[in-house]
Amino acid sequence: MEELELGPNGGLVYCFEYLLKNLDWLQENLNNYEDDFLIIDCPGQIELYTHFNIMQKIVQVLTMEFDFRLCATYLLESNFISDRPKFFSGVLSATSAMINLEIPHINVLTKMDLFKSGRTGAGTIAQIGPKELERYLDPDPDLLLGEVNEKTNPKFHSLNQAISQLIQDFNMVSFLPLDITDEDSIGSILSHIDHAIQYGEHEEPKEPRDMDGGDFDAAEE
């Protein structure tokens, strides 16, 4: 970054472009894994997914040239619930990433273990019950209009309405809750990922165990 006088985002774009020019190296390293799950921790700068097509190009290489099955997982922390405009900004970012990447995609609301303990906010989150939480897991645009319109200048109300309508029209984003202290929560997310990438569907079905004739005779008696 110092040598090329690039900022953080520019440095990341340069690295991804360099990676695309050295696909042989990438393929050689990825070929060391067979029938494994690979977790690729991508940078958090949302601009890489909304303003550039660099991630889309890498995804296309992995799926079309390397024959990988991919599932994008968008993570949003549960403390965003305490700030509705911030939460719906995350919903818009998730929508943009889903449209641009064009691969199976799930959205996860993380740190739900902190949500249960009430440690993610100063009381706002702790007051949200299960029914109210469902309005965030399956985002209800009315949540945005109610509180936000009360706190923003009236000249922005039409913009808020347009954003709400956009979310409703696409209707693409829903969240799975992730509580790292709950094995069922983790298992549910893994199951959704398996389904998204059709994991195991190419495997041959297992042969049933051989049953000898004596067992059948005993059952008939």
Phi, psi and omega in degrees: 000320180291318183294319182266359180056052179250148173278182182303312181293318178298321178297319179293317179299317179299317181296318179294320178295322177296321179297319180295336178274354181230052184292333178298318178297316181297314181294321180299319181285324180286335180291350178288349182248133180224129181057036178242154168277130174247127176259114180259107182278105184273156178300151183276353181294109186296338180300331180295338183254340185251334186248345181233158177257015185294318179291324178298321178296318180295319177299318180296322177296314182296322184275316188271322183266321183264352177060043173268147172262121187246149170223117177282137179236114182264124184253129176230128183288145184294338180291350174295339180298331182287350179228096188300315177302320179294321179297314182286338169296320176295323177297317178296320179296319178297318179299315180298316180296320180298318182291319185284322185282328176057044175224165175309142193211136170231153178244135186235130173266107190271171175060037178290342174295324175288327177301315182295326182277351180077016184267005182267353181200180184266042176111333182300314183290321183298337182276353182276122180272178182303318181294320178293322179299324179301331180288343175265322179295323173242083196312125178262111182302336179296334176299324181291315187291318186302295185287319186294318180297333179287334187254353183248160177299138182307334181292345178264357185297321180293326176293316177301319179296320180295319178295316178301317181293323178298314179298319181291321181294316180287316176048046185255336193260126167219156186243144170260132180282136178243115175242109186291348177270358184242111182298326179295324179296314179294317180297323179297317180293317177299322179296319178296321178293316177304315181294320183296322182263005180057044182295130176087352183287342180273352183281150178288141177295147181287142177288138177292154179295143177291135178248124180282161185299330181299323181296319180292320180297320181295322181293325181289328180291000000 
